[in-house]
C-alpha cells in the first residue's frame, strides 16, 4: 500500500513538472551588449561563416592536379604468343588552366568573405532597430500609463461634483467611457511591447536560452539617451565613406574580378589537354622456339578543339563581364541618391525633434493648467479632453520624429557599410 502511494506521488510530481509553464528570467541588455551577443551567438551568422569555409576549400579544389589513371591491355588467345601485353599509368596534363580556375575561386572567396561581413553589419543594424522598437513601445506604454492616471483623476473629479450640476451625468459617463477605451489602448500597447521584446530575442537568435532579453532603458523619454546622441559628418564625407566601405560596392568589384577570371577560363579551354603515359610490356613465351622480350611502352595523346572552338563560351563570359561592370555603375548611381535621401531625412527629422521637445513642454504646461481648471469647475470635461488629445498627438508626433531620425541613421549605416559614429580613423 505504501509503495502504491509513493508511486502515485511520483506520478503527480512528474505531471506537475511537465504541465507547469517554464519561467524565463528577464535580463536587461545595453545596446552594445545585445549587438555583441548577436555577433557571437546568432545561428544564421554562424551558418554564413560555414559558407565562407566552403568557399575557401573551393580554392584548393580549383588548384587541384588531375589524378593519374591505370591503363593496360591483356591479350587472350594465340595472338598473345607473338604480341605484348601492357600495363601502366596515364597522366592527364593541363596547361594554363589551373591558374585561371584558381583566380575565379579566389574572387568567389572574396565575395563570400564580404557577404559574411555585410551580414554581420546588417545584423548589427537589425539589432539596433529591434532595440529601438522596444524603447519606442516602452515609451507608448509610458504615455498610456500617464493617460490612465489622468483619466482616473478626471473620473474622481467628475464624481465629486454635485449630482444637480449641469452635465453631471454626461461627464460621469464620458469619463468612464474614456477610461475604459484608454485601458483597451494600454493593453494593446503592452501586447505590442511584448511582441517587440520577442522580436529582439528572435534577432539575437541564440541556440538555447531560458532567458528573455530586454532593453535596459525605460523609454525614449529618458534623459541623456545614448541611442539618440547622434552627430553626423558632412554629406561629402559620408559619400566618400560609402564609396570606400560599402560592402555592396566591394562585392561588385570582386564580381568584376570573378567575371574577368571566367573569361580567362573560357579562353583556356582552347588550349589542348595532353595525356602522357607509360608502363611495362611483356610477351608470352613462343611455343615454336625463339625468345620472349620483356620491355616498356610510352604513349601520348591530346584533344584538339577543332570541331568546337569555344567561341560561344568566350562570348558569354565577356557579356557577363560587361554586365558586372554595368551593375556596379548602376549601383553607385542609386547608392548616391539613397545616401542623399537618407541624409536629408536624418537632418530634417533631427531638426523636427528639437521643435517637438519645445512643443512638448508647452503642451504639458497647458495640460496641467487645464486639469487644474477642470478640478475647480472652470472648464468642461470636453474642453479638457480636447487639450489632452492635442497633448497625446504631440507626444505621438515626437515619437514618430524620433523613429524617422533613427531609421534614417540606420539606413545610412547600411548604405555606407560603416558605423559613422565611430571616432576612428576612416581614411
C-alpha positions as CSV (number, residue, x, y, z in Angstrom):
1,X,0.0,0.0,0.0
2,X,2.9,2.4,0.9
3,X,4.6,1.6,-2.4
4,X,1.4,2.4,-4.3
5,X,1.1,5.8,-2.5
6,X,4.8,6.6,-3.2
7,X,4.3,5.7,-6.9
8,X,1.2,7.9,-7.1
9,X,3.1,10.8,-5.6
10,X,5.9,10.4,-8.1
11,X,3.4,10.4,-11.0
12,X,1.8,13.6,-9.6
13,X,5.1,15.4,-9.3
14,X,6.1,14.3,-12.8
15,X,2.8,15.6,-14.3
16,X,3.1,18.9,-12.4
17,X,6.7,19.3,-13.7
18,X,5.6,18.7,-17.3
19,X,2.5,20.9,-17.1
20,X,4.0,23.8,-15.2
21,X,5.0,26.7,-17.5
22,X,8.7,27.4,-17.8
23,X,9.5,30.7,-16.3
24,X,12.1,32.8,-18.2
25,X,14.3,35.3,-16.4
26,X,14.1,38.8,-17.9
27,X,17.6,40.2,-18.4
28,X,18.3,43.8,-19.3
29,X,20.9,44.4,-22.0
30,X,22.5,47.6,-23.2
31,X,22.6,48.1,-27.0
32,X,26.3,47.2,-27.1
33,X,25.7,44.0,-25.1
34,X,22.8,43.0,-27.4
35,X,25.0,43.6,-30.5
36,X,27.9,41.6,-29.1
37,X,25.6,38.7,-28.2
38,X,24.1,38.6,-31.7
39,X,27.5,38.7,-33.4
40,X,28.8,35.9,-31.1
41,X,25.8,33.5,-30.9
42,X,23.4,34.2,-33.9
43,X,22.7,30.9,-35.6
44,X,22.2,32.4,-39.1
45,X,25.5,34.2,-38.9
46,X,27.3,31.0,-37.8
47,X,25.8,29.3,-40.8
48,X,27.0,32.1,-43.1
49,X,30.5,31.6,-41.7
50,X,30.3,27.9,-42.7
51,X,29.7,29.1,-46.3
52,X,32.9,31.1,-46.1
53,X,34.8,27.9,-45.1
54,X,33.3,26.1,-48.0
55,X,34.4,28.9,-50.4
56,X,38.0,28.6,-49.0
57,X,38.0,24.9,-49.8
58,X,36.9,25.8,-53.4
59,X,40.3,27.5,-53.9
60,X,42.1,24.2,-53.2
61,X,39.6,22.3,-55.4
62,X,40.3,24.7,-58.3
63,X,44.0,24.3,-57.9
64,X,43.9,20.5,-57.9
65,X,46.1,18.3,-60.1
66,X,44.5,15.6,-62.3
67,X,44.7,12.1,-60.9
68,X,46.6,9.5,-62.9
69,X,44.7,6.6,-64.5
70,X,45.8,2.9,-64.6
71,X,45.7,1.7,-68.2
72,X,46.6,-1.6,-69.9
73,X,45.7,-4.3,-72.3
74,X,45.9,-8.0,-71.8
75,X,46.0,-10.3,-74.8
76,X,44.0,-13.5,-74.8
77,X,44.4,-16.4,-77.2
78,X,47.1,-17.2,-79.7
79,X,47.6,-13.5,-80.5
80,X,49.5,-13.2,-77.2
81,X,52.2,-15.6,-78.5
82,X,53.5,-13.0,-80.9
83,X,52.5,-9.7,-79.3
84,X,52.9,-8.0,-76.0
85,X,50.5,-7.2,-73.2
86,X,50.8,-3.9,-71.4
87,X,50.0,-2.2,-68.1
88,X,50.9,1.3,-67.0
89,X,49.9,4.8,-65.9
90,X,48.3,7.5,-68.0
91,X,48.6,11.1,-66.6
92,X,46.4,14.0,-67.8
93,X,48.4,17.3,-68.0
94,X,46.7,20.7,-68.1
95,X,48.4,23.8,-69.5
96,X,47.4,27.3,-68.3
97,X,44.1,26.2,-66.8
98,X,44.7,25.8,-63.1
99,X,45.7,29.4,-62.7
100,X,42.5,30.9,-64.2
101,X,40.4,28.5,-62.2
102,X,42.2,29.5,-59.0
103,X,41.6,33.2,-59.7
104,X,37.9,32.5,-60.1
105,X,37.8,30.6,-56.8
106,X,39.7,33.4,-55.0
107,X,37.4,36.0,-56.3
108,X,34.4,33.9,-55.2
109,X,36.0,33.6,-51.8
110,X,36.5,37.3,-51.5
111,X,32.8,37.8,-52.4
112,X,31.8,35.3,-49.8
113,X,34.0,37.0,-47.2
114,X,32.5,40.4,-47.9
115,X,29.0,38.9,-47.8
116,X,29.7,37.5,-44.3
117,X,31.0,40.9,-43.2
118,X,27.9,42.6,-44.8
119,X,25.7,40.1,-42.9
120,X,27.4,41.0,-39.7
121,X,27.0,44.7,-40.3
122,X,23.3,44.3,-41.3
123,X,22.8,42.0,-38.2
124,X,24.1,44.8,-36.0
125,X,21.7,47.2,-37.7
126,X,18.8,44.8,-37.2
127,X,19.6,44.5,-33.5
128,X,19.8,48.3,-33.3
129,X,16.4,48.6,-35.0
130,X,14.8,45.9,-32.8
131,X,16.3,47.5,-29.7
132,X,14.9,50.9,-30.7
133,X,11.4,49.4,-31.3
134,X,11.4,48.1,-27.8
135,X,12.2,51.5,-26.4
136,X,9.6,53.1,-28.7
137,X,6.9,50.8,-27.5
138,X,8.0,51.3,-23.9
139,X,7.5,55.0,-24.5
140,X,4.0,54.3,-25.8
141,X,3.2,52.2,-22.7
142,X,4.6,55.0,-20.5
143,X,2.3,57.5,-22.3
144,X,-0.7,55.2,-21.8
145,X,0.1,54.8,-18.1
146,X,0.2,58.6,-17.7
147,X,-3.2,58.8,-19.5
148,X,-4.6,56.2,-17.2
149,X,-3.7,58.3,-14.2
150,X,-5.1,61.4,-15.8
151,X,-8.4,59.7,-16.6
152,X,-8.7,58.3,-13.1
153,X,-8.2,61.8,-11.8
154,X,-10.8,63.1,-14.2
155,X,-13.3,60.4,-13.2
156,X,-12.7,61.2,-9.5
157,X,-13.3,64.9,-10.1
158,X,-16.5,64.2,-12.1
159,X,-17.8,62.1,-9.1
160,X,-17.1,64.9,-6.6
161,X,-19.3,67.3,-8.5
162,X,-22.9,67.9,-7.3
163,X,-25.4,65.5,-8.9
164,X,-27.5,68.5,-9.6
165,X,-24.8,70.3,-11.6
166,X,-25.3,70.8,-15.3
167,X,-24.0,67.8,-17.4
168,X,-23.1,65.9,-14.3
169,X,-24.3,62.5,-15.6
170,X,-23.0,63.1,-19.1
171,X,-19.5,64.0,-17.8
172,X,-19.5,61.0,-15.5
173,X,-20.4,58.7,-18.4
174,X,-17.9,60.3,-20.7
175,X,-15.1,59.9,-18.2
176,X,-16.0,56.3,-17.6
177,X,-16.1,55.5,-21.4
178,X,-12.9,57.3,-22.0
179,X,-11.2,55.5,-19.2
180,X,-12.3,52.1,-20.5
181,X,-11.2,52.9,-24.0
182,X,-7.8,54.0,-22.7
183,X,-7.4,50.7,-20.8
184,X,-8.1,48.9,-24.2
185,X,-5.3,51.0,-25.8
186,X,-3.0,50.3,-22.8
187,X,-3.5,46.6,-23.1
188,X,-2.8,46.7,-26.8
189,X,0.4,48.8,-26.2
190,X,1.6,46.2,-23.6
191,X,0.9,43.4,-26.1
192,X,2.9,45.3,-28.8
193,X,5.7,45.8,-26.4
194,X,5.9,42.1,-25.6
195,X,5.9,41.3,-29.3
196,X,8.8,43.8,-29.8
197,X,10.8,42.1,-26.9
198,X,10.2,38.7,-28.5
199,X,11.4,40.1,-31.9
200,X,14.6,41.4,-30.2
201,X,15.3,37.9,-28.9
202,X,14.5,36.5,-32.3
203,X,17.1,38.8,-33.9
204,X,19.7,37.8,-31.4
205,X,18.8,34.2,-32.2
206,X,20.7,32.2,-29.7
207,X,20.6,28.4,-29.9
208,X,19.4,27.6,-26.3
209,X,18.4,30.1,-23.7
210,X,15.9,30.2,-20.9
211,X,16.2,34.0,-20.6
212,X,14.1,36.8,-22.0
213,X,16.3,39.7,-23.1
214,X,15.1,43.3,-22.8
215,X,16.4,46.8,-23.2
216,X,17.8,48.3,-20.0
217,X,16.5,51.8,-20.8
218,X,12.9,52.6,-19.7
219,X,11.8,54.7,-22.7
220,X,12.9,57.2,-25.3
221,X,12.0,60.0,-23.0
222,X,14.9,59.1,-20.6
223,X,17.5,61.8,-20.1
224,X,20.9,61.5,-21.9
225,X,19.8,58.6,-24.0
226,X,22.9,57.5,-25.9
227,X,21.0,55.8,-28.6
228,X,19.8,59.2,-29.8
229,X,23.1,61.0,-29.3
230,X,24.0,61.1,-33.0
231,X,26.1,63.7,-34.7
232,X,26.6,63.1,-38.4
233,X,29.6,64.1,-40.5
234,X,29.1,66.4,-43.6
235,X,27.4,64.7,-46.5
236,X,30.5,64.8,-48.8
237,X,32.5,62.8,-46.1
238,X,29.6,60.3,-45.8
239,X,29.6,59.7,-49.5
240,X,33.4,59.1,-49.5
241,X,32.9,56.7,-46.7
242,X,30.3,54.8,-48.7
243,X,32.5,54.7,-51.8
244,X,35.2,53.1,-49.7
245,X,33.4,50.9,-47.2
246,X,30.1,49.9,-48.9
247,X,30.0,46.1,-48.9
248,X,27.8,46.0,-51.9
249,X,30.4,48.0,-53.9
250,X,33.2,45.7,-52.7
251,X,31.2,42.7,-53.7
252,X,30.6,44.3,-57.1
253,X,34.4,44.9,-57.5
254,X,35.1,41.3,-56.7
255,X,32.3,40.2,-59.0
256,X,34.0,42.0,-61.9
257,X,37.3,40.2,-61.0
258,X,35.5,36.9,-61.0
259,X,33.9,37.7,-64.4
260,X,37.4,38.6,-65.8
261,X,38.8,35.4,-64.5
262,X,35.9,33.5,-66.0
263,X,36.9,35.0,-69.4
264,X,40.4,33.6,-68.9
265,X,38.9,30.2,-68.0
266,X,36.8,30.2,-71.2
267,X,39.8,31.1,-73.3
268,X,42.0,28.5,-71.7
269,X,39.6,25.8,-72.9
270,X,41.1,26.3,-76.4
271,X,44.5,25.1,-75.1
272,X,44.7,21.3,-75.8
273,X,44.9,18.9,-72.9
274,X,47.7,16.3,-73.0
275,X,47.9,12.8,-71.7
276,X,51.2,11.1,-71.3
277,X,51.7,7.6,-70.2
278,X,54.0,4.6,-69.9
279,X,54.4,1.3,-68.3
280,X,55.6,-2.3,-68.6
281,X,55.1,-4.6,-71.6
282,X,55.7,-8.3,-71.8
283,X,55.4,-11.1,-74.3
284,X,54.2,-14.7,-73.8
285,X,56.8,-17.5,-74.4
286,X,56.9,-18.8,-78.0
287,X,55.8,-22.4,-78.3
288,X,57.8,-22.8,-81.5
289,X,61.1,-21.6,-80.2
290,X,62.6,-18.2,-80.0
291,X,62.8,-15.7,-77.2
292,X,60.2,-13.6,-75.3
293,X,61.4,-10.0,-75.0
294,X,60.1,-8.0,-72.0
295,X,60.2,-4.2,-72.2
296,X,58.3,-1.0,-71.7
297,X,55.9,1.3,-73.6
298,X,55.3,5.1,-73.7
299,X,52.4,6.9,-75.2
300,X,50.8,10.4,-75.6
301,X,47.5,11.9,-76.7
302,X,45.9,15.3,-76.9
303,X,42.4,16.6,-77.5
304,X,42.1,19.1,-80.5
305,X,39.5,21.9,-80.3
306,X,38.7,21.7,-84.0
307,X,35.0,20.9,-84.2
308,X,34.2,23.2,-81.3
309,X,36.5,26.1,-80.7
310,X,34.7,27.5,-77.5
311,X,33.7,30.8,-79.2
312,X,30.2,30.8,-77.5
313,X,31.8,30.2,-74.1
314,X,34.2,33.2,-74.5
315,X,31.4,35.5,-75.8
316,X,29.1,34.5,-72.9
317,X,31.9,35.2,-70.4
318,X,32.6,38.6,-72.0
319,X,28.9,39.5,-71.8
320,X,28.7,38.6,-68.1
321,X,31.8,40.7,-67.5
322,X,30.2,43.7,-69.3
323,X,27.0,43.2,-67.2
324,X,29.0,43.1,-64.0
325,X,30.6,46.4,-64.8
326,X,27.3,48.0,-65.7
327,X,25.7,46.6,-62.5
328,X,28.4,48.3,-60.4
329,X,28.0,51.7,-62.2
330,X,24.2,51.4,-61.8
331,X,24.5,50.6,-58.1
332,X,26.9,53.5,-57.5
333,X,24.4,55.9,-59.0
334,X,21.5,54.5,-56.9
335,X,23.7,54.5,-53.8
336,X,24.5,58.2,-54.1
337,X,20.8,59.0,-54.5
338,X,19.9,56.8,-51.5
339,X,22.6,58.5,-49.3
340,X,21.2,61.9,-50.1
341,X,17.7,60.8,-49.4
342,X,18.6,59.3,-46.0
343,X,20.9,62.2,-45.1
344,X,18.1,64.7,-45.7
345,X,15.6,62.6,-43.8
346,X,18.0,62.4,-40.9
347,X,18.7,66.2,-41.0
348,X,15.1,67.3,-41.1
349,X,14.0,64.6,-38.5
350,X,16.6,65.9,-36.1
351,X,15.5,69.5,-36.6
352,X,11.9,68.4,-36.0
353,X,12.8,66.6,-32.8
354,X,14.2,69.9,-31.4
355,X,10.9,71.7,-32.2
356,X,8.8,68.9,-30.7
357,X,10.9,69.0,-27.5
358,X,9.9,72.6,-27.1
359,X,6.3,72.0,-28.0
360,X,6.1,69.1,-25.6
361,X,7.0,71.2,-22.6
362,X,4.5,73.9,-23.6
363,X,1.8,71.2,-24.2
364,X,2.5,69.7,-20.7
365,X,2.1,73.2,-19.1
366,X,-1.3,73.7,-20.9
367,X,-2.5,70.2,-19.8
368,X,-1.6,70.9,-16.2
369,X,-3.4,74.2,-16.3
370,X,-6.4,72.7,-17.9
371,X,-6.5,69.9,-15.3
372,X,-6.5,72.5,-12.5
373,X,-9.2,74.5,-14.2
374,X,-11.3,71.3,-14.6
375,X,-10.9,70.4,-10.9
376,X,-12.1,73.8,-10.0
377,X,-15.1,73.6,-12.3
378,X,-13.8,76.4,-14.6
379,X,-13.8,74.3,-17.7
380,X,-15.8,71.4,-19.1
381,X,-14.8,67.8,-19.4
382,X,-15.0,68.2,-23.2
383,X,-12.5,71.1,-23.2
384,X,-10.1,69.1,-21.1
385,X,-10.4,66.1,-23.4
386,X,-9.6,68.3,-26.4
387,X,-6.4,69.6,-24.6
388,X,-5.5,66.1,-23.6
389,X,-5.9,64.7,-27.1
390,X,-3.8,67.5,-28.5
391,X,-1.1,66.7,-26.0
392,X,-1.2,63.0,-27.0
393,X,-1.0,63.9,-30.6
394,X,2.2,65.9,-29.8
395,X,3.7,63.0,-28.0
396,X,3.0,60.6,-30.8
397,X,4.4,63.0,-33.4
398,X,7.5,63.4,-31.3
399,X,8.0,59.6,-31.1
400,X,7.4,59.4,-34.9
401,X,10.1,62.0,-35.5
402,X,12.5,60.0,-33.3
403,X,11.6,56.9,-35.4
404,X,12.3,58.7,-38.7
405,X,15.5,60.1,-37.2
406,X,16.9,56.8,-36.1
407,X,15.7,54.9,-39.2
408,X,17.5,57.4,-41.4
409,X,20.6,56.9,-39.4
410,X,20.4,53.1,-39.7
411,X,19.8,53.4,-43.4
412,X,22.9,55.5,-43.7
413,X,24.8,52.8,-41.7
414,X,23.6,50.1,-44.1
415,X,24.5,52.1,-47.3
416,X,27.9,53.2,-46.1
417,X,28.9,49.8,-44.7
418,X,30.4,51.7,-41.7
419,X,29.3,52.9,-38.3
420,X,29.7,56.6,-39.0
421,X,29.5,57.4,-35.3
422,X,32.8,55.7,-34.6
423,X,35.5,58.2,-33.6
424,X,38.2,56.2,-35.5
425,X,40.4,57.0,-38.5
426,X,38.1,56.5,-41.5
427,X,40.6,57.3,-44.3
